[in-house]
Every structure is written in C-alpha cells, then in structure tokens.
Amino acid sequence: MERLEQEMDFLLSAALRKCMNLQNAEDLAQETMLAALSYEARGGRIRDIRPWLVSVLDRKYCDMLRRQYRRPTVSIGADFDMADESGFPGNLGEPDEAGQVRRGIAYLADLYREVTVRHYMEGQTVAEIASAMDIPEGTVKSRLSVGREHIRKGMESMEFYERQSYRPVRLHVSNSGQPGMNGQPGSLVEGDLIAQNLLFLAYEKPVTETELAGAIGIPMAYVEPIIEKLTGGGLMRRTGSRLYTDFMICTDEDRERYIPAQKEFVERHFQEIWEPYEIFRGRLRETALYRNMDQGRRNALEWFCFFHIFDYGQYQAFSDAFRAGQIFPDRPDGGKWIAFGHVLAGDSHASGGNKSGSASCPARDMPEQEKYNYGGQNTLWLEDYLGSRSIRMSLYYPQGLSVKRFDCPENGISEENLLKLLYIIESGKEIRESGFDGRCLASIPWLAECGILRYEGNRPALNIPAFSGAGMDTLEDLLKDAQNSLAKALAYPLKDFLKGKKKRIPEHLKSVPLQKQYMYGQHAMLMITLRRAIQSDLLCGRNAEGQYPCPMILVTDP
C-alpha cells in the first residue's frame, strides 16, 4: 500500500489538469485514492499503478460531471461526497464503499487518524505532514501504513459493532474506602452510558481503543476523552497499546446465587453471631452516654452499633481466616478506594440505588437480592465550623428495608449541609447568624419523615444520637471488644462456608482483593441477621409512624 501513497502528488497533478480548480481536484484525487484503498482491501491486486489510477480518475471525473450537470450532489458531513462507484473496474462498486473507508478512518486512534486525514482527505504530502506535526517523514509513512491496515481489517469484517452499540448496559460503580473529592469513582461514570459501556467492554480482556470505538459504534474522536477520564481516574488501566477495566464487575446472578446458602448459615449460627452484640448492648445500656438519651435516640444508637459491629466484625473475621486484608491505594482525586461494579438489570437507572426518597415498593415486593442491600459506613468530617474544632456524622444506609433517604432529589439535602444543619439544631445556634444556606431549611419536614429529626412543639430536634468526642471514645472501646468477639466466633465457620464461592475474575485482573472476590458469597449476612433479630423482637423495628430507626450518629469536638 505504500506505493499508492507515493502516487498522491501525481494524482493531484492529473486531477488539476482536468478540473482547473484546486478544491475539485483535491476531491477527485482523494476519491480515486479511496477507491484504490478499497480495491486492495477487498483483495484486489494493482500491477501497473499509474495507468490503473488514471483510468479510475477519468471515470471519477466523468461521474463528477454527471453529478454536477444531471443531479445534485449528496453530501455526507461537511467534507465528504457520496462516491458513485457503479462504473468502477473490477465490479467493486457498492454505493457506500467509500463511506466504509471513511468510517474506518473515524475509528482510527488519534495517532494514526491525524496523518490519514491530512494525507488522504486534505491532500497533504508526507513532507508537509511531517513539517506540520514536527515528526520525521518515516514516522508519517509508518502511521499511514498502520492506518491503512486498520481500515482494511475493518472493511473485511464489515460489521464490527457489538451489542452495546444498540442495547447498552447500565453499570453502577460503588467503592470501599474513602471516595474522592468529587465523589469518585462513582461520579466518573454516573449518568454516562458511554463510559459505563466502555468499562463493560474492556472487562473480560484487554482491548485497543480502536476496538472499543468500533464495538460501541462511536468515532474515536469522541471516545478518546472518555477513555482519558477513566484511565486518569483509576477505573481503567493501560497495558501496552491495550486497555482494561481495573475493577471487578458482577451481575444480579452473582448477587443472588448464594443468598439461600447465607440464610441457612445465619440460621445455623445465629446464637454465635448475636451473642457478641447482646453482650455489647448490655454494657452500653449501663453507660451514662446511653442513659442520658431519650428512647428515639437510643434506638438509633443501637441500630448504628449493630451495623458497625457486624460490618467490621465480619470483615475482620474474613481477614483473619484468609490472612488477607484490603489495601486502599491513593487515588489521583484525593481518595483511597477500591471500586467494584454491578450491571443493573432492566430499566434501573445508572446512578444506582433508590434515591427517590420514599420506598419504591414494599420490601416483600423487592427483588430478592435488593432485600439485603446496605451501604457501608459513610463518615463526613468538617473542621472549625461555628466554633467547634470538628464535627462528624457517621451513618449506614439499610437500603434493603425501603427506608426513606435524606438525599432524595426532590426534597432532600446534601451530606455536608445535613451535617451542618444537625449541628446547628443540636447546639442551639442561630441559623441566621451561621451563614447556613437557608434554602436547605425546606428539607426539615422531609428529614422528620426520614426519622433523622422530630418535632418538639414547633421546633425541630435531633432523633439520632449526638455526643462529644469523649463519648465517642467510650463507645469505640465497647465496639472494638464486640467486633473482636464476633470475628473470633465467625472466622472458622465463615472460611468453611465460603469454600467454592469465590467469583471468577479475568486472569489479567490482578488488583481485585480477595475480600471482593468473595464479597457476594457473604454480602447478605448482615441484613439477614438484622431481619431475623427484628422478627424475634431482639432489636426494635418500626416505630408508631412506621419508620425504622436511622443508624446515624453526630459527634462534636468542641
């Protein structure tokens, strides 16, 4: 194909003699060159190049005249006319053949696309391209050769779109650890179907950018910035010229497969699981911290502590049993996290979870896997706020109970504003003097419906525990004892239970911790235990208003 490239100047000169117009001559030369590329891509062999090109050029010129004087030109985009190839020698002429070549150019990586467009579409010589791009002429020729080869392969395959080009998946990305400054990693893909499907397509094996663009059916120029965002954000990784998704992706089948076995495990070991919490709760109820709270706050504290003990205790049990913890790497966005993805079924929104605020359906009507969802501990800190050295809010999201969420889009509030509002209400400070965004006050009735606030007369008050850093020190000592006891009770039976429940991940994917590979063999146990405890009246359930306690605490350091 390199010999074709060397004839571009000759072609342009011949076209100028016919057209007497530079723009038309460039178009004619480019159409002729595209026809030659197409012919060779289909297996044709050109022995005498110049006579062959002149013959094609003559035919193209006649076609151009016919289009100009007998019918209007049909344009494809700003730079391309539809080539009439019906008279092409060797019966190559399919009306969209030139379009196939152009589409192949569109899917070239930028490295090869730039020189190919300059040379074949804009008529620049190798020397002109080398000068304009400040690269050696040999590099230009090499890139043109690679570009032509990619176009040839693309034309041979004819149709290379994957299912994702017409029926995209929806991929929700979650994380363990500390999210980044702008909510990474989830924010890197939330609402971006292209990003979600690029990650899905690059999961099973490393692929090139060109393969990704072709599979999804979007030209490379639009795909490259998204790939750059994903690699820069830590969700994709490069290996040579290929890319792969650098986290584990699961499906609904993965999440549901071992739920029946987990129910049996919890039922068989319930006493061993529950006893550490029961001992903890007895000690908690003897503290002044607990006795000084009203019943609503006590219930919320007991729920928070249940989640905390089981979440951390189960994690420690796995780490001890398998001698494998998790290391959360530093990320470019300031976070320290490990991502994992879930392909959403049906018409679920890519943002994941039910954030509409109210329960979308009763728990009995939920899909089985959704009944056991909960978000891990989420902690938000603010320093030097309104005279306090620090304030922090820790909470869990028991999503599987269809609880109302404070951050629903319609009338909710952000985590940071919620933390500020809770502190202002609890400390009795004047909102007008605090600089707090007064528009967030409209969320107070909703926060009362969520069980985070309640009304005392006409004034809002906290319905969750609030205490100082010293109180938190006391609580943490009790929590650690309970976590250690639960870990010891669970370690051996959990290791035995998890045999054969490790998720298969692609061989090239080395960054997924063992904890994540066994995640869906044990993920439902906390909520299964919680439901069992509520049914047995071991833990308080809904209150008179039909609300579950909110597992959330507020801690201040004056």
Disulfide bonds with the S-S distance in Angstrom:
none
